[in-house]
Amino acid sequence: MSESTRPFGSGTRDKRSLIQLIKELPGLVVALLKAELAQLKAELVRKAISAGIGIGLFLVAGAVLFFMLGTLVAAAILGIAVALPPWLAALIVAGGLLVIAAVLILIGVAVLKRGMPPAPTETIESVKQDVNAVKGLGDYDR
């Protein structure tokens, strides 16, 4: 009988003893873990490349928007300059931009204060509770 026509379980590889199979198990597990890690690495590299390209496009769009903002400021100054002297129009637009910047700074400070301290305090507390549970301390159901 050829190798391809043998019934299942009759090959030479299938005649290994249970002890031999158990001895091979750690090597197979290590090989499986190495293959999984290689697949993980390849996937992360692909995703990092995609993320890098996306971030680069966002930066270019931000630069274009920055120049567009300058154009809009100039248009606002020119529009107000129709009714007022140009120096006053520029001063009014600058004052408006200063107010917008001040509001954004105050909002940013409030958001930063909410995120301080940067240490993951909730996770640290959760780990401490887990350690206490392992030690048998705390208010846990036993």
C-alpha positions in Angstrom: 0.0 0.0 0.0 1.3 3.5 -0.8 1.5 6.3 1.7 -1.5 8.1 0.3 -3.7 4.9 0.2 -3.0 3.7 3.8 -6.0 3.9 6.1 -5.9 6.5 8.9 -3.7 5.4 11.8 -1.5 2.9 9.9 1.4 5.3 9.1 4.7 5.0 10.8 4.3 8.4 12.4 1.1 7.2 14.1 2.8 4.3 15.8 4.5 6.5 18.4 3.7 5.7 22.0 1.9 7.9 24.3 5.1 8.7 26.2 6.8 9.8 23.0 3.9 12.1 22.2 4.0 13.6 25.7 7.7 14.1 25.3 7.1 16.0 22.0 4.3 18.1 23.5 6.5 20.9 25.0 8.4 21.3 21.7 5.1 21.5 19.8 3.8 24.1 22.2 6.9 26.2 21.9 6.7 26.0 18.1 3.1 27.0 18.2 3.9 30.0 20.5 6.7 31.1 18.2 4.4 30.9 15.2 1.7 32.9 17.0 4.3 35.5 18.0 5.6 35.8 14.5 2.0 36.2 13.2 1.4 38.9 15.9 4.6 40.7 15.0 3.7 40.7 11.3 0.2 42.0 12.0 1.4 44.7 14.3 4.0 45.8 11.6 1.2 46.0 9.0 -1.1 48.0 11.3 1.8 50.3 12.4 2.6 51.1 8.7 -1.1 51.9 8.0 -1.3 54.0 11.2 1.9 55.9 10.2 0.5 56.7 6.7 -2.8 57.8 8.3 -1.0 60.1 10.8 1.1 61.5 8.0 -2.0 62.4 6.0 -3.5 64.0 9.0 -0.4 66.1 9.5 -0.5 67.3 5.9 -4.2 68.1 6.2 -3.4 70.1 9.4 -0.8 72.1 7.6 -3.3 72.9 4.8 -5.9 73.9 7.3 -3.3 76.1 9.1 -2.8 78.1 5.9 -6.5 78.2 5.2 -7.0 79.7 8.6 -4.5 82.5 7.7 -6.5 83.1 4.5 -9.7 83.4 6.5 -8.2 85.8 8.9 -7.0 88.0 6.1 -10.5 87.8 4.5 -12.1 88.8 7.8 -9.7 91.8 8.1 -10.4 92.9 4.5 -14.2 92.5 5.0 -14.2 94.6 8.2 -11.9 97.1 6.5 -14.7 98.0 4.1 -16.5 99.7 6.9 -13.6 100.6 9.2 -10.0 101.7 8.8 -7.7 98.7 8.0 -5.7 99.0 11.3 -8.9 98.9 13.3 -10.2 95.9 11.3 -7.0 94.0 12.0 -7.1 94.9 15.7 -10.7 93.7 16.0 -9.9 90.3 14.3 -6.8 89.9 16.5 -8.9 90.5 19.6 -11.4 87.9 18.5 -8.6 85.4 17.9 -7.2 86.2 21.4 -10.6 85.5 23.0 -10.9 82.2 21.1 -7.3 81.2 22.2 -8.0 82.1 25.8 -11.2 79.9 25.9 -9.4 77.0 24.3 -6.5 77.3 26.8 -9.0 77.3 29.8 -10.7 74.2 28.4 -7.3 72.5 27.8 -6.2 73.2 31.4 -9.5 71.7 32.8 -9.1 68.6 30.7 -5.5 68.2 31.8 -6.4 68.6 35.4 -9.0 65.8 35.0 -6.3 63.5 33.6 -3.7 64.0 36.4 -1.8 62.2 37.8 -0.8 60.3 34.6 -0.3 57.1 36.6 -3.1 54.5 36.1 -4.5 54.9 39.6 -7.6 52.7 38.9 -5.5 49.9 37.6 -3.0 50.2 40.5 -5.9 50.1 43.0 -7.4 47.0 41.2 -4.1 45.2 41.4 -3.8 46.0 45.1 -7.3 44.5 45.6 -6.3 41.4 43.7 -3.1 41.0 45.8 -5.2 41.4 49.0 -7.7 38.8 47.7 -4.9 36.3 47.1 -3.6 37.0 50.6 -7.1 36.5 52.0 -7.5 40.1 53.1 -10.3 42.5 52.3 -14.1 42.2 52.0 -14.4 39.3 49.6 -16.8 36.4 49.7 -15.0 33.3 50.7 
